[in-house]
Amino acid sequence: MAEIKYEIKESLGVLSESSKGWKKELNLVSWNDREAKFDIREWDPEHQKMGKGITLSREEILALKELLNKIE
């Protein structure tokens, strides 16, 4: 299996933290030297291991923001 290359370009915030120290974060991440996208996933404290997550384009994150603003 090919190695996945990633670079966290900007840390935008922590959504939660597990008892094991892993944090669910919103970051701007460049995957395999591509343009950075918004990324929500769990990371270990050293950002060496990660859980499954979701990657969103700018348009998708803005649509999500609009949907979240409708929640009361």
PQR file of N, CA, C, O and H, with PARSE charges and radii, in Angstrom:
ATOM      1  N   MET A   1       0.839  -1.181   0.000 -0.4000 1.5000
ATOM      2  CA  MET A   1       0.000   0.000   0.000 -0.0000 2.0000
ATOM      3  C   MET A   1       0.884   1.244   0.000  0.5500 1.7000
ATOM      4  O   MET A   1       1.863   1.321   0.742 -0.5500 1.4000
ATOM      5  N   ALA A   2       0.533   2.202  -0.828 -0.4000 1.5000
ATOM      6  CA  ALA A   2       1.315   3.435  -0.933 -0.0000 2.0000
ATOM      7  C   ALA A   2       1.180   4.266   0.344  0.5500 1.7000
ATOM      8  O   ALA A   2       0.131   4.291   0.988 -0.5500 1.4000
ATOM      9  H   ALA A   2      -0.262   2.139  -1.431  0.4000 1.0000
ATOM     10  N   GLU A   3       2.262   4.934   0.682 -0.4000 1.5000
ATOM     11  CA  GLU A   3       2.259   5.798   1.857 -0.0000 2.0000
ATOM     12  C   GLU A   3       1.464   7.062   1.568  0.5500 1.7000
ATOM     13  O   GLU A   3       1.568   7.645   0.489 -0.5500 1.4000
ATOM     14  H   GLU A   3       3.114   4.914   0.159  0.4000 1.0000
ATOM     15  N   ILE A   4       0.670   7.474   2.546 -0.4000 1.5000
ATOM     16  CA  ILE A   4      -0.101   8.703   2.418 -0.0000 2.0000
ATOM     17  C   ILE A   4       0.715   9.830   3.021  0.5500 1.7000
ATOM     18  O   ILE A   4       1.136   9.764   4.175 -0.5500 1.4000
ATOM     19  H   ILE A   4       0.585   7.000   3.422  0.4000 1.0000
ATOM     20  N   LYS A   5       0.932  10.867   2.220 -0.4000 1.5000
ATOM     21  CA  LYS A   5       1.693  12.026   2.679 -0.0000 2.0000
ATOM     22  C   LYS A   5       0.710  13.118   3.074  0.5500 1.7000
ATOM     23  O   LYS A   5      -0.250  13.390   2.354 -0.5500 1.4000
ATOM     24  H   LYS A   5       0.590  10.921   1.281  0.4000 1.0000
ATOM     25  N   TYR A   6       0.956  13.739   4.220 -0.4000 1.5000
ATOM     26  CA  TYR A   6       0.070  14.810   4.663 -0.0000 2.0000
ATOM     27  C   TYR A   6       0.876  15.890   5.369  0.5500 1.7000
ATOM     28  O   TYR A   6       1.941  15.639   5.934 -0.5500 1.4000
ATOM     29  H   TYR A   6       1.736  13.517   4.804  0.4000 1.0000
ATOM     30  N   GLU A   7       0.327  17.103   5.318 -0.4000 1.5000
ATOM     31  CA  GLU A   7       0.913  18.225   6.033 -0.0000 2.0000
ATOM     32  C   GLU A   7      -0.222  19.082   6.575  0.5500 1.7000
ATOM     33  O   GLU A   7      -1.069  19.557   5.819 -0.5500 1.4000
ATOM     34  H   GLU A   7      -0.538  17.307   4.860  0.4000 1.0000
ATOM     35  N   ILE A   8      -0.232  19.275   7.892 -0.4000 1.5000
ATOM     36  CA  ILE A   8      -1.226  20.147   8.499 -0.0000 2.0000
ATOM     37  C   ILE A   8      -0.749  21.578   8.267  0.5500 1.7000
ATOM     38  O   ILE A   8       0.255  22.014   8.829 -0.5500 1.4000
ATOM     39  H   ILE A   8       0.456  18.889   8.506  0.4000 1.0000
ATOM     40  N   LYS A   9      -1.489  22.294   7.430 -0.4000 1.5000
ATOM     41  CA  LYS A   9      -1.115  23.665   7.079 -0.0000 2.0000
ATOM     42  C   LYS A   9      -1.564  24.659   8.146  0.5500 1.7000
ATOM     43  O   LYS A   9      -0.883  25.649   8.413 -0.5500 1.4000
ATOM     44  H   LYS A   9      -2.305  21.940   6.974  0.4000 1.0000
ATOM     45  N   GLU A  10      -2.726  24.381   8.755 -0.4000 1.5000
ATOM     46  CA  GLU A  10      -3.245  25.282   9.783 -0.0000 2.0000
ATOM     47  C   GLU A  10      -4.170  24.509  10.710  0.5500 1.7000
ATOM     48  O   GLU A  10      -5.062  23.797  10.248 -0.5500 1.4000
ATOM     49  H   GLU A  10      -3.280  23.577   8.538  0.4000 1.0000
ATOM     50  N   SER A  11      -3.962  24.643  12.005 -0.4000 1.5000
ATOM     51  CA  SER A  11      -4.854  24.058  13.008 -0.0000 2.0000
ATOM     52  C   SER A  11      -5.920  25.088  13.333  0.5500 1.7000
ATOM     53  O   SER A  11      -5.613  26.193  13.779 -0.5500 1.4000
ATOM     54  H   SER A  11      -3.237  25.221  12.380  0.4000 1.0000
ATOM     55  N   LEU A  12      -7.180  24.719  13.106 -0.4000 1.5000
ATOM     56  CA  LEU A  12      -8.278  25.663  13.290 -0.0000 2.0000
ATOM     57  C   LEU A  12      -8.983  25.489  14.638  0.5500 1.7000
ATOM     58  O   LEU A  12      -9.623  26.422  15.123 -0.5500 1.4000
ATOM     59  H   LEU A  12      -7.429  23.821  12.743  0.4000 1.0000
ATOM     60  N   GLY A  13      -8.870  24.309  15.244 -0.4000 1.5000
ATOM     61  CA  GLY A  13      -9.482  24.137  16.559 -0.0000 2.0000
ATOM     62  C   GLY A  13      -9.707  22.680  16.925  0.5500 1.7000
ATOM     63  O   GLY A  13      -9.667  21.786  16.079 -0.5500 1.4000
ATOM     64  H   GLY A  13      -8.350  23.551  14.851  0.4000 1.0000
ATOM     65  N   VAL A  14      -9.943  22.472  18.212 -0.4000 1.5000
ATOM     66  CA  VAL A  14     -10.208  21.143  18.763 -0.0000 2.0000
ATOM     67  C   VAL A  14     -11.691  21.049  19.083  0.5500 1.7000
ATOM     68  O   VAL A  14     -12.244  21.927  19.745 -0.5500 1.4000
ATOM     69  H   VAL A  14      -9.976  23.198  18.899  0.4000 1.0000
ATOM     70  N   LEU A  15     -12.338  19.979  18.611 -0.4000 1.5000
ATOM     71  CA  LEU A  15     -13.756  19.757  18.872 -0.0000 2.0000
ATOM     72  C   LEU A  15     -13.971  18.965  20.160  0.5500 1.7000
ATOM     73  O   LEU A  15     -14.917  19.223  20.904 -0.5500 1.4000
ATOM     74  H   LEU A  15     -11.889  19.266  18.073  0.4000 1.0000
ATOM     75  N   SER A  16     -13.085  17.997  20.419 -0.4000 1.5000
ATOM     76  CA  SER A  16     -13.195  17.179  21.628 -0.0000 2.0000
ATOM     77  C   SER A  16     -11.883  16.442  21.853  0.5500 1.7000
ATOM     78  O   SER A  16     -11.010  16.410  20.985 -0.5500 1.4000
ATOM     79  H   SER A  16     -12.317  17.787  19.815  0.4000 1.0000
ATOM     80  N   GLU A  17     -11.761  15.843  23.052 -0.4000 1.5000
ATOM     81  CA  GLU A  17     -10.575  15.052  23.391 -0.0000 2.0000
ATOM     82  C   GLU A  17     -11.025  13.780  24.088  0.5500 1.7000
ATOM     83  O   GLU A  17     -11.869  13.821  24.984 -0.5500 1.4000
ATOM     84  H   GLU A  17     -12.470  15.869  23.757  0.4000 1.0000
ATOM     85  N   SER A  18     -10.456  12.640  23.673 -0.4000 1.5000
ATOM     86  CA  SER A  18     -10.804  11.355  24.276 -0.0000 2.0000
ATOM     87  C   SER A  18      -9.985  11.131  25.542  0.5500 1.7000
ATOM     88  O   SER A  18      -9.026  11.855  25.812 -0.5500 1.4000
ATOM     89  H   SER A  18      -9.770  12.607  22.946  0.4000 1.0000
ATOM     90  N   SER A  19     -10.369  10.135  26.302 -0.4000 1.5000
ATOM     91  CA  SER A  19      -9.640   9.797  27.526 -0.0000 2.0000
ATOM     92  C   SER A  19      -8.218   9.315  27.230  0.5500 1.7000
ATOM     93  O   SER A  19      -7.359   9.339  28.111 -0.5500 1.4000
ATOM     94  H   SER A  19     -11.148   9.547  26.082  0.4000 1.0000
ATOM     95  N   LYS A  20      -7.969   8.879  25.989 -0.4000 1.5000
ATOM     96  CA  LYS A  20      -6.639   8.412  25.595 -0.0000 2.0000
ATOM     97  C   LYS A  20      -5.753   9.558  25.086  0.5500 1.7000
ATOM     98  O   LYS A  20      -4.599   9.333  24.722 -0.5500 1.4000
ATOM     99  H   LYS A  20      -8.667   8.860  25.273  0.4000 1.0000
ATOM    100  N   GLY A  21      -6.285  10.772  25.059 -0.4000 1.5000
ATOM    101  CA  GLY A  21      -5.495  11.927  24.627 -0.0000 2.0000
ATOM    102  C   GLY A  21      -5.629  12.274  23.160  0.5500 1.7000
ATOM    103  O   GLY A  21      -5.065  13.270  22.708 -0.5500 1.4000
ATOM    104  H   GLY A  21      -7.222  10.955  25.354  0.4000 1.0000
ATOM    105  N   TRP A  22      -6.371  11.465  22.399 -0.4000 1.5000
ATOM    106  CA  TRP A  22      -6.593  11.785  20.986 -0.0000 2.0000
ATOM    107  C   TRP A  22      -7.571  12.938  20.907  0.5500 1.7000
ATOM    108  O   TRP A  22      -8.516  13.010  21.692 -0.5500 1.4000
ATOM    109  H   TRP A  22      -6.830  10.656  22.766  0.4000 1.0000
ATOM    110  N   LYS A  23      -7.350  13.850  19.955 -0.4000 1.5000
ATOM    111  CA  LYS A  23      -8.209  15.025  19.808 -0.0000 2.0000
ATOM    112  C   LYS A  23      -8.879  15.016  18.439  0.5500 1.7000
ATOM    113  O   LYS A  23      -8.247  14.759  17.415 -0.5500 1.4000
ATOM    114  H   LYS A  23      -6.582  13.791  19.317  0.4000 1.0000
ATOM    115  N   LYS A  24     -10.174  15.304  18.454 -0.4000 1.5000
ATOM    116  CA  LYS A  24     -10.902  15.492  17.200 -0.0000 2.0000
ATOM    117  C   LYS A  24     -10.723  16.956  16.832  0.5500 1.7000
ATOM    118  O   LYS A  24     -11.119  17.850  17.580 -0.5500 1.4000
ATOM    119  H   LYS A  24     -10.688  15.513  19.286  0.4000 1.0000
ATOM    120  N   GLU A  25     -10.117  17.192  15.660 -0.4000 1.5000
ATOM    121  CA  GLU A  25      -9.695  18.539  15.280 -0.0000 2.0000
ATOM    122  C   GLU A  25     -10.237  18.944  13.917  0.5500 1.7000
ATOM    123  O   GLU A  25     -10.530  18.107  13.063 -0.5500 1.4000
ATOM    124  H   GLU A  25      -9.795  16.466  15.052  0.4000 1.0000
ATOM    125  N   LEU A  26     -10.359  20.248  13.744 -0.4000 1.5000
ATOM    126  CA  LEU A  26     -10.609  20.836  12.428 -0.0000 2.0000
ATOM    127  C   LEU A  26      -9.309  21.490  11.990  0.5500 1.7000
ATOM    128  O   LEU A  26      -8.815  22.408  12.643 -0.5500 1.4000
ATOM    129  H   LEU A  26     -10.121  20.928  14.438  0.4000 1.0000
ATOM    130  N   ASN A  27      -8.759  21.011  10.880 -0.4000 1.5000
ATOM    131  CA  ASN A  27      -7.492  21.514  10.362 -0.0000 2.0000
ATOM    132  C   ASN A  27      -7.586  21.751   8.860  0.5500 1.7000
ATOM    133  O   ASN A  27      -8.481  21.229   8.196 -0.5500 1.4000
ATOM    134  H   ASN A  27      -9.161  20.265  10.349  0.4000 1.0000
ATOM    135  N   LEU A  28      -6.673  22.530   8.340 -0.4000 1.5000
ATOM    136  CA  LEU A  28      -6.451  22.612   6.898 -0.0000 2.0000
ATOM    137  C   LEU A  28      -5.286  21.672   6.606  0.5500 1.7000
ATOM    138  O   LEU A  28      -4.177  21.877   7.099 -0.5500 1.4000
ATOM    139  H   LEU A  28      -5.946  22.954   8.879  0.4000 1.0000
ATOM    140  N   VAL A  29      -5.543  20.638   5.800 -0.4000 1.5000
ATOM    141  CA  VAL A  29      -4.539  19.604   5.557 -0.0000 2.0000
ATOM    142  C   VAL A  29      -4.302  19.437   4.060  0.5500 1.7000
ATOM    143  O   VAL A  29      -5.242  19.385   3.267 -0.5500 1.4000
ATOM    144  H   VAL A  29      -6.444  20.472   5.400  0.4000 1.0000
ATOM    145  N   SER A  30      -3.041  19.356   3.696 -0.4000 1.5000
ATOM    146  CA  SER A  30      -2.655  19.028   2.329 -0.0000 2.0000
ATOM    147  C   SER A  30      -2.354  17.525   2.284  0.5500 1.7000
ATOM    148  O   SER A  30      -1.469  17.041   2.990 -0.5500 1.4000
ATOM    149  H   SER A  30      -2.277  19.399   4.340  0.4000 1.0000
ATOM    150  N   TRP A  31      -3.094  16.800   1.453 -0.4000 1.5000
ATOM    151  CA  TRP A  31      -2.891  15.358   1.292 -0.0000 2.0000
ATOM    152  C   TRP A  31      -2.149  15.104  -0.010  0.5500 1.7000
ATOM    153  O   TRP A  31      -2.573  15.552  -1.075 -0.5500 1.4000
ATOM    154  H   TRP A  31      -3.813  17.193   0.880  0.4000 1.0000
ATOM    155  N   ASN A  32      -1.037  14.381   0.082 -0.4000 1.5000
ATOM    156  CA  ASN A  32      -0.249  14.007  -1.098 -0.0000 2.0000
ATOM    157  C   ASN A  32       0.103  15.219  -1.971  0.5500 1.7000
ATOM    158  O   ASN A  32      -0.026  15.180  -3.195 -0.5500 1.4000
ATOM    159  H   ASN A  32      -0.693  14.017   0.948  0.4000 1.0000
ATOM    160  N   ASP A  33       0.548  16.293  -1.312 -0.4000 1.5000
ATOM    161  CA  ASP A  33       1.010  17.518  -1.975 -0.0000 2.0000
ATOM    162  C   ASP A  33      -0.078  18.230  -2.776  0.5500 1.7000
ATOM    163  O   ASP A  33       0.228  19.029  -3.662 -0.5500 1.4000
ATOM    164  H   ASP A  33       0.653  16.325  -0.318  0.4000 1.0000
ATOM    165  N   ARG A  34      -1.328  17.951  -2.476 -0.4000 1.5000
ATOM    166  CA  ARG A  34      -2.429  18.642  -3.152 -0.0000 2.0000
ATOM    167  C   ARG A  34      -2.834  19.876  -2.360  0.5500 1.7000
ATOM    168  O   ARG A  34      -2.336  20.118  -1.261 -0.5500 1.4000
ATOM    169  H   ARG A  34      -1.577  17.303  -1.756  0.4000 1.0000
ATOM    170  N   GLU A  35      -3.747  20.653  -2.938 -0.4000 1.5000
ATOM    171  CA  GLU A  35      -4.254  21.851  -2.274 -0.0000 2.0000
ATOM    172  C   GLU A  35      -4.866  21.460  -0.925  0.5500 1.7000
ATOM    173  O   GLU A  35      -5.551  20.444  -0.816 -0.5500 1.4000
ATOM    174  H   GLU A  35      -4.152  20.456  -3.831  0.4000 1.0000
ATOM    175  N   ALA A  36      -4.612  22.274   0.091 -0.4000 1.5000
ATOM    176  CA  ALA A  36      -5.130  22.001   1.431 -0.0000 2.0000
ATOM    177  C   ALA A  36      -6.647  22.085   1.444  0.5500 1.7000
ATOM    178  O   ALA A  36      -7.248  22.943   0.798 -0.5500 1.4000
ATOM    179  H   ALA A  36      -4.055  23.100   0.002  0.4000 1.0000
ATOM    180  N   LYS A  37      -7.261  21.156   2.211 -0.4000 1.5000
ATOM    181  CA  LYS A  37      -8.713  21.132   2.384 -0.0000 2.0000
ATOM    182  C   LYS A  37      -9.023  21.083   3.864  0.5500 1.7000
ATOM    183  O   LYS A  37      -8.166  20.744   4.681 -0.5500 1.4000
ATOM    184  H   LYS A  37      -6.773  20.459   2.736  0.4000 1.0000
ATOM    185  N   PHE A  38     -10.255  21.423   4.203 -0.4000 1.5000
ATOM    186  CA  PHE A  38     -10.708  21.342   5.589 -0.0000 2.0000
ATOM    187  C   PHE A  38     -10.860  19.876   5.952  0.5500 1.7000
ATOM    188  O   PHE A  38     -11.381  19.084   5.167 -0.5500 1.4000
ATOM    189  H   PHE A  38     -10.950  21.698   3.540  0.4000 1.0000
ATOM    190  N   ASP A  39     -10.407  19.520   7.134 -0.4000 1.5000
ATOM    191  CA  ASP A  39     -10.340  18.119   7.526 -0.0000 2.0000
ATOM    192  C   ASP A  39     -10.775  17.987   8.989  0.5500 1.7000
ATOM    193  O   ASP A  39     -10.278  18.698   9.862 -0.5500 1.4000
ATOM    194  H   ASP A  39      -9.984  20.163   7.772  0.4000 1.0000
ATOM    195  N   ILE A  40     -11.704  17.072   9.238 -0.4000 1.5000
ATOM    196  CA  ILE A  40     -12.147  16.769  10.600 -0.0000 2.0000
ATOM    197  C   ILE A  40     -11.822  15.309  10.866  0.5500 1.7000
ATOM    198  O   ILE A  40     -12.328  14.419  10.182 -0.5500 1.4000
ATOM    199  H   ILE A  40     -12.108  16.495   8.529  0.4000 1.0000
ATOM    200  N   ARG A  41     -10.969  15.062  11.873 -0.4000 1.5000
ATOM    201  CA  ARG A  41     -10.626  13.682  12.254 -0.0000 2.0000
ATOM    202  C   ARG A  41      -9.919  13.691  13.601  0.5500 1.7000
ATOM    203  O   ARG A  41      -9.532  14.747  14.103 -0.5500 1.4000
ATOM    204  H   ARG A  41     -10.558  15.785  12.429  0.4000 1.0000
ATOM    205  N   GLU A  42      -9.753  12.506  14.184 -0.4000 1.5000
ATOM    206  CA  GLU A  42      -9.021  12.367  15.437 -0.0000 2.0000
ATOM    207  C   GLU A  42      -7.534  12.162  15.152  0.5500 1.7000
ATOM    208  O   GLU A  42      -7.144  11.467  14.214 -0.5500 1.4000
ATOM    209  H   GLU A  42     -10.068  11.648  13.777  0.4000 1.0000
ATOM    210  N   TRP A  43      -6.724  12.793  15.998 -0.4000 1.5000
ATOM    211  CA  TRP A  43      -5.267  12.699  15.898 -0.0000 2.0000
ATOM    212  C   TRP A  43      -4.690  12.316  17.252  0.5500 1.7000
ATOM    213  O   TRP A  43      -5.213  12.710  18.294 -0.5500 1.4000
ATOM    214  H   TRP A  43      -7.040  13.357  16.760  0.4000 1.0000
ATOM    215  N   ASP A  44      -3.602  11.540  17.227 -0.4000 1.5000
ATOM    216  CA  ASP A  44      -2.892  11.274  18.476 -0.0000 2.0000
ATOM    217  C   ASP A  44      -2.163  12.556  18.886  0.5500 1.7000
ATOM    218  O   ASP A  44      -2.058  13.485  18.085 -0.5500 1.4000
ATOM    219  H   ASP A  44      -3.178  11.219  16.381  0.4000 1.0000
ATOM    220  N   PRO A  45      -1.659  12.619  20.122 -0.5600 1.5000
ATOM    221  CA  PRO A  45      -1.032  13.856  20.599  0.2800 2.0000
ATOM    222  C   PRO A  45       0.139  14.356  19.743  0.5500 1.7000
ATOM    223  O   PRO A  45       0.396  15.559  19.705 -0.5500 1.4000
ATOM    224  N   GLU A  46       0.844  13.461  19.063 -0.4000 1.5000
ATOM    225  CA  GLU A  46       2.008  13.859  18.255 -0.0000 2.0000
ATOM    226  C   GLU A  46       1.652  14.083  16.782  0.5500 1.7000
ATOM    227  O   GLU A  46       2.530  14.403  15.981 -0.5500 1.4000
ATOM    228  H   GLU A  46       0.635  12.484  19.094  0.4000 1.0000
ATOM    229  N   HIS A  47       0.393  13.920  16.419 -0.4000 1.5000
ATOM    230  CA  HIS A  47      -0.056  14.027  15.028 -0.0000 2.0000
ATOM    231  C   HIS A  47       0.680  13.050  14.106  0.5500 1.7000
ATOM    232  O   HIS A  47       0.936  13.360  12.943 -0.5500 1.4000
ATOM    233  H   HIS A  47      -0.321  13.660  17.069  0.4000 1.0000
ATOM    234  N   GLN A  48       1.015  11.873  14.631 -0.4000 1.5000
ATOM    235  CA  GLN A  48       1.645  10.832  13.833 -0.0000 2.0000
ATOM    236  C   GLN A  48       0.636   9.783  13.377  0.5500 1.7000
ATOM    237  O   GLN A  48       0.787   9.187  12.311 -0.5500 1.4000
ATOM    238  H   GLN A  48       0.806  11.621  15.576  0.4000 1.0000
ATOM    239  N   LYS A  49      -0.397   9.560  14.196 -0.4000 1.5000
ATOM    240  CA  LYS A  49      -1.451   8.591  13.876 -0.0000 2.0000
ATOM    241  C   LYS A  49      -2.771   9.336  13.819  0.5500 1.7000
ATOM    242  O   LYS A  49      -2.979  10.334  14.509 -0.5500 1.4000
ATOM    243  H   LYS A  49      -0.520  10.044  15.062  0.4000 1.0000
ATOM    244  N   MET A  50      -3.667   8.818  12.968 -0.4000 1.5000
ATOM    245  CA  MET A  50      -4.953   9.482  12.794 -0.0000 2.0000
ATOM    246  C   MET A  50      -6.061   8.459  12.674  0.5500 1.7000
ATOM    247  O   MET A  50      -5.832   7.304  12.313 -0.5500 1.4000
ATOM    248  H   MET A  50      -3.498   8.007  12.408  0.4000 1.0000
ATOM    249  N   GLY A  51      -7.256   8.900  12.980 -0.4000 1.5000
ATOM    250  CA  GLY A  51      -8.439   8.081  12.785 -0.0000 2.0000
ATOM    251  C   GLY A  51      -9.095   8.424  11.461  0.5500 1.7000
ATOM    252  O   GLY A  51      -8.619   9.277  10.712 -0.5500 1.4000
ATOM    253  H   GLY A  51      -7.442   9.838  13.273  0.4000 1.0000
ATOM    254  N   LYS A  52     -10.194   7.743  11.190 -0.4000 1.5000
ATOM    255  CA  LYS A  52     -10.952   8.060   9.982 -0.0000 2.0000
ATOM    256  C   LYS A  52     -11.549   9.448  10.134  0.5500 1.7000
ATOM    257  O   LYS A  52     -11.851   9.893  11.241 -0.5500 1.4000
ATOM    258  H   LYS A  52     -10.581   7.050  11.799  0.4000 1.0000
ATOM    259  N   GLY A  53     -11.712  10.118   9.018 -0.4000 1.5000
ATOM    260  CA  GLY A  53     -12.250  11.463   9.072 -0.0000 2.0000
ATOM    261  C   GLY A  53     -12.949  11.838   7.795  0.5500 1.7000
ATOM    262  O   GLY A  53     -13.257  10.999   6.950 -0.5500 1.4000
ATOM    263  H   GLY A  53     -11.467   9.757   8.118  0.4000 1.0000
ATOM    264  N   ILE A  54     -13.188  13.121   7.681 -0.4000 1.5000
ATOM    265  CA  ILE A  54     -13.860  13.675   6.505 -0.0000 2.0000
ATOM    266  C   ILE A  54     -13.080  14.903   6.040  0.5500 1.7000
ATOM    267  O   ILE A  54     -12.635  15.718   6.848 -0.5500 1.4000
ATOM    268  H   ILE A  54     -12.937  13.804   8.368  0.4000 1.0000
ATOM    269  N   THR A  55     -12.926  15.016   4.730 -0.4000 1.5000
ATOM    270  CA  THR A  55     -12.218  16.136   4.125 -0.0000 2.0000
ATOM    271  C   THR A  55     -13.211  16.913   3.267  0.5500 1.7000
ATOM    272  O   THR A  55     -13.942  16.329   2.466 -0.5500 1.4000
ATOM    273  H   THR A  55     -13.288  14.354   4.074  0.4000 1.0000
ATOM    274  N   LEU A  56     -13.230  18.227   3.440 -0.4000 1.5000
ATOM    275  CA  LEU A  56     -14.202  19.073   2.754 -0.0000 2.0000
ATOM    276  C   LEU A  56     -13.512  20.206   1.998  0.5500 1.7000
ATOM    277  O   LEU A  56     -12.535  20.783   2.475 -0.5500 1.4000
ATOM    278  H   LEU A  56     -12.636  18.701   4.091  0.4000 1.0000
ATOM    279  N   SER A  57     -14.035  20.511   0.818 -0.4000 1.5000
ATOM    280  CA  SER A  57     -13.547  21.667   0.062 -0.0000 2.0000
ATOM    281  C   SER A  57     -14.078  22.940   0.727  0.5500 1.7000
ATOM    282  O   SER A  57     -14.908  22.868   1.633 -0.5500 1.4000
ATOM    283  H   SER A  57     -14.829  20.043   0.431  0.4000 1.0000
ATOM    284  N   ARG A  58     -13.610  24.080   0.286 -0.4000 1.5000
ATOM    285  CA  ARG A  58     -14.092  25.364   0.827 -0.0000 2.0000
ATOM    286  C   ARG A  58     -15.599  25.504   0.606  0.5500 1.7000
ATOM    287  O   ARG A  58     -16.318  25.951   1.500 -0.5500 1.4000
ATOM    288  H   ARG A  58     -12.935  24.139  -0.450  0.4000 1.0000
ATOM    289  N   GLU A  59     -16.076  25.126  -0.574 -0.4000 1.5000
ATOM    290  CA  GLU A  59     -17.506  25.215  -0.866 -0.0000 2.0000
ATOM    291  C   GLU A  59     -18.311  24.309   0.061  0.5500 1.7000
ATOM    292  O   GLU A  59     -19.376  24.699   0.541 -0.5500 1.4000
ATOM    293  H   GLU A  59     -15.491  24.763  -1.300  0.4000 1.0000
ATOM    294  N   GLU A  60     -17.807  23.109   0.311 -0.4000 1.5000
ATOM    295  CA  GLU A  60     -18.514  22.171   1.190 -0.0000 2.0000
ATOM    296  C   GLU A  60     -18.528  22.649   2.635  0.5500 1.7000
ATOM    297  O   GLU A  60     -19.543  22.505   3.315 -0.5500 1.4000
ATOM    298  H   GLU A  60     -16.942  22.793  -0.078  0.4000 1.0000
ATOM    299  N   ILE A  61     -17.424  23.216   3.121 -0.4000 1.5000
ATOM    300  CA  ILE A  61     -17.384  23.689   4.503 -0.0000 2.0000
ATOM    301  C   ILE A  61     -18.314  24.888   4.673  0.5500 1.7000
ATOM    302  O   ILE A  61     -18.927  25.044   5.729 -0.5500 1.4000
ATOM    303  H   ILE A  61     -16.599  23.334   2.568  0.4000 1.0000
ATOM    304  N   LEU A  62     -18.428  25.741   3.647 -0.4000 1.5000
ATOM    305  CA  LEU A  62     -19.354  26.870   3.721 -0.0000 2.0000
ATOM    306  C   LEU A  62     -20.807  26.391   3.709  0.5500 1.7000
ATOM    307  O   LEU A  62     -21.649  26.961   4.404 -0.5500 1.4000
ATOM    308  H   LEU A  62     -17.930  25.615   2.789  0.4000 1.0000
ATOM    309  N   ALA A  63     -21.108  25.356   2.931 -0.4000 1.5000
ATOM    310  CA  ALA A  63     -22.458  24.781   2.927 -0.0000 2.0000
ATOM    311  C   ALA A  63     -22.763  24.152   4.291  0.5500 1.7000
ATOM    312  O   ALA A  63     -23.877  24.281   4.799 -0.5500 1.4000
ATOM    313  H   ALA A  63     -20.424  24.893   2.367  0.4000 1.0000
ATOM    314  N   LEU A  64     -21.780  23.478   4.878 -0.4000 1.5000
ATOM    315  CA  LEU A  64     -21.951  22.899   6.213 -0.0000 2.0000
ATOM    316  C   LEU A  64     -22.193  23.991   7.245  0.5500 1.7000
ATOM    317  O   LEU A  64     -23.052  23.848   8.116 -0.5500 1.4000
ATOM    318  H   LEU A  64     -20.875  23.374   4.466  0.4000 1.0000
ATOM    319  N   LYS A  65     -21.446  25.069   7.149 -0.4000 1.5000
ATOM    320  CA  LYS A  65     -21.623  26.204   8.066 -0.0000 2.0000
ATOM    321  C   LYS A  65     -23.046  26.740   7.978  0.5500 1.7000
ATOM    322  O   LYS A  65     -23.676  27.024   8.996 -0.5500 1.4000
ATOM    323  H   LYS A  65     -20.749  25.185   6.442  0.4000 1.0000
ATOM    324  N   GLU A  66     -23.544  26.875   6.761 -0.4000 1.5000
ATOM    325  CA  GLU A  66     -24.902  27.370   6.560 -0.0000 2.0000
ATOM    326  C   GLU A  66     -25.924  26.425   7.197  0.5500 1.7000
ATOM    327  O   GLU A  66     -26.871  26.878   7.841 -0.5500 1.4000
ATOM    328  H   GLU A  66     -23.032  26.645   5.933  0.4000 1.0000
ATOM    329  N   LEU A  67     -25.738  25.130   7.022 -0.4000 1.5000
ATOM    330  CA  LEU A  67     -26.633  24.154   7.643 -0.0000 2.0000
ATOM    331  C   LEU A  67     -26.564  24.201   9.163  0.5500 1.7000
ATOM    332  O   LEU A  67     -27.592  24.139   9.838 -0.5500 1.4000
ATOM    333  H   LEU A  67     -24.969  24.762   6.499  0.4000 1.0000
ATOM    334  N   LEU A  68     -25.349  24.311   9.702 -0.4000 1.5000
ATOM    335  CA  LEU A  68     -25.183  24.353  11.157 -0.0000 2.0000
ATOM    336  C   LEU A  68     -25.808  25.606  11.763  0.5500 1.7000
ATOM    337  O   LEU A  68     -26.317  25.575  12.883 -0.5500 1.4000
ATOM    338  H   LEU A  68     -24.514  24.362   9.154  0.4000 1.0000
ATOM    339  N   ASN A  69     -25.765  26.708  11.017 -0.4000 1.5000
ATOM    340  CA  ASN A  69     -26.363  27.959  11.515 -0.0000 2.0000
ATOM    341  C   ASN A  69     -27.879  27.849  11.660  0.5500 1.7000
ATOM    342  O   ASN A  69     -28.486  28.638  12.385 -0.5500 1.4000
ATOM    343  H   ASN A  69     -25.351  26.734  10.107  0.4000 1.0000
ATOM    344  N   LYS A  70     -28.495  26.883  10.983 -0.4000 1.5000
ATOM    345  CA  LYS A  70     -29.950  26.689  11.061 -0.0000 2.0000
ATOM    346  C   LYS A  70     -30.350  25.890  12.306  0.5500 1.7000
ATOM    347  O   LYS A  70     -31.527  25.860  12.665 -0.5500 1.4000
ATOM    348  H   LYS A  70     -28.002  26.243  10.395  0.4000 1.0000
ATOM    349  N   ILE A  71     -29.394  25.253  12.960 -0.4000 1.5000
ATOM    350  CA  ILE A  71     -29.701  24.446  14.147 -0.0000 2.0000
ATOM    351  C   ILE A  71     -29.922  25.367  15.343  0.5500 1.7000
ATOM    352  O   ILE A  71     -29.142  26.283  15.604 -0.5500 1.4000
ATOM    353  H   ILE A  71     -28.438  25.278  12.669  0.4000 1.0000
ATOM    354  N   GLU A  72     -30.992  25.097  16.045 -0.4000 1.5000
ATOM    355  CA  GLU A  72     -31.295  25.904  17.231 -0.0000 2.0000
ATOM    356  C   GLU A  72     -31.021  25.123  18.489  0.5500 1.7000
ATOM    357  O   GLU A  72     -31.217  25.638  19.590 -0.5500 1.4000
ATOM    358  H   GLU A  72     -31.626  24.353  15.833  0.4000 1.0000
TER
END
